[in-house]
Amino acid sequence: MNIRTIEWENNKVKLIDQTKLPQRLEYLYIDELKDLWQAIKLLKVRGAPALGAAGALGVYLGIRNSKANNFMQFSKDLERVSSYLASSRPTARNLFWAIDRMHEVVFENSDMSVPKLKELLFEEADKIIKEDMASCRKIGFYGSRVIKDKDAVLTICNAGILATIDYGTALGVIYRAKEDNKEIRVFSCETRPLLQGSRLTAWELKKVGVDVTVICDNMAATLMQKGKINVVITGADRIAANGDSANKIGTFSLAVLAKYHNIPFYVAAPVSTFDLTLKSGKEIPIEERNPREIEELLFKKRVAPIGAKVFNPAFDVTPHNLITGLITDKGIIRPQYIKNIDRVVSLSAGRQVGSR
């Protein structure tokens, strides 16, 4: 499918408004930082790698009109823009990773003029986008090996084109398996409460001709019990140093079910999603979202009584001992995770910096 989730076009951030899918494919053209912040908060753009691109482009968008005429003033403007962007969503590692990369470029070139620094920031944002395009295809290349011909794959949320730039992580594995002429079926959990599985994943897979069946989240156990699932592949928003992985709420449940039914459970993500400053998933910040997402069906029809309490975490953490392997752009990482993650991530060409 020849689309880009997010890119820079005509001096604006162009992105797919994912809240409009699957009814219509609609683009937003954003030239104000506050509008990009709102797009991130409201999930108009979402998915860890896509948020990395949004973070990088957002830094440039927010700083390009800075009136600073020296490095100290410019660095203050940069910090203000970055802190504002980082406040949009707390869990996705790639958002902070990209913002930190933009900071690195500036502080490594502190002797440059302000116009040159702005130019370097734009070039770095473009580089982050192009790196994601390449890394997702590598994830697909390595991950395709875990899928056999005739396999049925279960996934949750959306870790495809719409979560990256143009290919996907978990769905990138599926796309590559299809390109390798493997006949596969996909079961997509609808992914309550905002239905990214039924609205986005099923839309993507249908567009590229992959056999996809949408299921309610609580149907996964029955499918596994009946022997209809061969492998589970999900994405990730942040992965700790020990392999614990945060992903859309409900992923942990699938991992427990897969373990019970002896089904391989894989997590697909680029090395930029790893946060080696966190020893375990217990340290991963979990975003809690607007109660309306549960009280109402897509903000249109109320499905819970007024006054009922709501608990709405956007993510859960899957412990590393439930994960068969981590499919990355540097290969598949398998247990022992602490040692193998450190080796792969530390040796990778991508920069690994601390969270802001």
WODAHU-V420026 format. One record per backbone hydrogen bond with DSSP energy under -1.0 kcal/mol. NH is the residue of the N-H (numbers start at 0). CO is the residue of the C=O. E is the energy in kcal/mol with one decimal. If there is no record, write none. Layout:
NH;CO;E
NH;CO;E
This chain:
2;0;-1.8
4;164;-2.8
6;13;-2.3
8;11;-2.9
11;8;-1.0
12;29;-2.8
13;6;-3.3
14;27;-2.2
15;4;-2.2
16;25;-3.0
17;15;-1.2
17;43;-2.3
19;16;-1.6
23;19;-1.7
27;14;-3.2
29;12;-2.9
35;31;-1.5
36;32;-2.6
37;33;-2.0
38;34;-2.0
39;35;-2.2
40;36;-2.5
41;37;-2.5
42;39;-1.2
43;38;-2.3
44;38;-1.4
49;162;-2.4
50;46;-2.6
51;47;-1.6
52;48;-1.9
53;49;-2.4
54;50;-2.6
55;51;-2.3
56;52;-2.9
57;53;-2.4
58;54;-2.0
59;55;-1.8
60;56;-2.9
61;57;-2.6
62;58;-1.6
63;59;-1.9
65;62;-2.0
73;69;-2.3
74;70;-3.0
75;71;-1.5
76;72;-2.0
77;73;-2.5
78;74;-2.1
79;75;-2.1
80;76;-2.4
81;77;-2.6
82;78;-2.6
83;79;-1.8
84;80;-2.3
85;81;-2.7
87;84;-1.8
92;236;-3.2
96;92;-2.6
97;93;-2.5
98;94;-1.8
99;95;-2.7
100;96;-1.9
101;97;-2.1
102;98;-1.9
103;99;-2.5
104;100;-2.0
105;101;-1.5
106;102;-2.7
107;103;-2.3
111;108;-2.1
116;112;-2.2
117;113;-2.2
118;114;-1.8
119;115;-2.4
120;116;-2.2
121;117;-2.0
122;118;-2.1
123;119;-2.2
124;120;-2.2
125;121;-2.2
126;122;-1.9
127;123;-2.4
128;124;-1.9
129;125;-2.3
130;126;-2.6
131;127;-1.9
132;128;-1.8
133;129;-1.8
134;130;-3.0
135;131;-2.4
136;132;-1.0
137;133;-1.5
138;134;-2.5
139;135;-2.3
140;136;-2.0
141;137;-2.6
142;138;-3.0
143;139;-2.0
145;142;-2.0
146;143;-1.3
149;182;-2.8
150;147;-2.0
152;184;-3.3
153;230;-2.4
154;186;-2.3
162;159;-1.2
163;160;-1.1
168;158;-1.5
170;158;-2.2
172;168;-1.6
173;169;-1.1
174;170;-3.0
175;171;-2.3
176;172;-2.2
177;173;-2.2
178;174;-2.3
179;175;-1.9
180;177;-1.8
181;176;-2.4
184;150;-2.3
185;210;-2.8
186;152;-3.2
187;212;-2.6
188;154;-2.5
189;214;-2.7
194;190;-1.7
196;189;-1.5
197;189;-1.4
198;194;-3.0
199;195;-1.4
200;195;-2.0
201;196;-2.1
203;199;-2.7
204;200;-2.8
205;201;-2.3
206;202;-1.9
207;203;-1.5
209;204;-2.8
212;185;-2.6
214;187;-2.3
218;215;-2.1
219;216;-1.2
222;218;-1.9
223;219;-2.3
224;220;-2.8
225;221;-1.9
226;223;-1.7
227;222;-2.5
229;151;-2.6
230;151;-1.5
231;263;-2.5
232;153;-2.3
233;265;-2.2
236;245;-3.5
237;245;-1.2
238;272;-1.9
239;243;-2.7
240;277;-3.0
242;239;-1.9
244;317;-2.3
245;237;-3.1
246;315;-2.2
248;313;-2.1
250;247;-2.0
253;249;-1.6
254;250;-2.1
255;251;-2.3
256;252;-2.3
257;253;-2.7
258;254;-2.2
259;255;-2.1
260;256;-2.1
261;258;-1.1
262;257;-3.0
265;231;-3.2
266;324;-2.0
267;233;-3.1
268;326;-2.5
272;269;-2.0
273;270;-1.4
274;238;-3.3
277;274;-1.7
282;279;-1.6
283;280;-1.5
288;311;-2.7
292;289;-1.9
293;290;-1.8
294;290;-2.5
295;291;-2.3
296;300;-3.3
299;296;-1.8
302;294;-3.4
303;294;-1.2
307;304;-1.9
313;286;-3.2
315;246;-2.3
317;244;-3.2
321;318;-1.9
322;319;-1.6
323;264;-3.0
325;332;-2.9
326;266;-3.0
327;330;-2.1
330;327;-1.2
332;325;-3.0
339;335;-2.3
340;336;-3.5
341;337;-1.7
342;338;-2.0
343;339;-2.4
344;340;-2.9
345;341;-2.1
346;342;-1.6
